[in-house]
Amino acid sequence: MVGLVEFLQCLFQDFDNQTQDLWDNLSAERFEQVKKLISHYHTTIGGVLCG
C-alpha cells in the first residue's frame, strides 16, 4: 500500500506536469481539463488531510 506522503507527492507531481502542459498547449479545452483536475485534487487532498 502506498503511504500518505507518497500519495500526496504523486498528486503534486501530476499537478505540476498537468499545469506545465497547460502553459505549453494553452487552449480553452485544456484550461477546462486543468480546472477539473484542480477541483478533484482539492477534494481529494482535503479528504486526506481531514481523515
QUITANOR-V408632 format. One record per residue. N is the residue number from 1. PHI is phi in whole degrees, 0 to 359 (none if undefined). D_LAST is the distance of its C-alpha to the last C-alpha in whole Angstrom. Layout:
n:N phi:PHI d_last:D_LAST
n:N phi:PHI d_last:D_LAST
This chain:
n:1 phi:none d_last:17
n:2 phi:284 d_last:16
n:3 phi:286 d_last:14
n:4 phi:301 d_last:11
n:5 phi:296 d_last:14
n:6 phi:296 d_last:16
n:7 phi:300 d_last:14
n:8 phi:294 d_last:14
n:9 phi:298 d_last:17
n:10 phi:296 d_last:18
n:11 phi:299 d_last:17
n:12 phi:293 d_last:18
n:13 phi:294 d_last:22
n:14 phi:298 d_last:22
n:15 phi:300 d_last:21
n:16 phi:301 d_last:24
n:17 phi:298 d_last:26
n:18 phi:293 d_last:26
n:19 phi:288 d_last:27
n:20 phi:296 d_last:30
n:21 phi:297 d_last:31
n:22 phi:303 d_last:31
n:23 phi:287 d_last:33
n:24 phi:284 d_last:35
n:25 phi:227 d_last:36
n:26 phi:294 d_last:35
n:27 phi:202 d_last:36
n:28 phi:297 d_last:35
n:29 phi:295 d_last:33
n:30 phi:294 d_last:31
n:31 phi:300 d_last:30
n:32 phi:296 d_last:29
n:33 phi:297 d_last:27
n:34 phi:291 d_last:25
n:35 phi:300 d_last:24
n:36 phi:294 d_last:22
n:37 phi:300 d_last:21
n:38 phi:298 d_last:20
n:39 phi:298 d_last:18
n:40 phi:295 d_last:16
n:41 phi:294 d_last:15
n:42 phi:301 d_last:14
n:43 phi:292 d_last:12
n:44 phi:295 d_last:10
n:45 phi:295 d_last:10
n:46 phi:300 d_last:8
n:47 phi:296 d_last:6
n:48 phi:294 d_last:5
n:49 phi:292 d_last:5
n:50 phi:283 d_last:4
n:51 phi:282 d_last:0
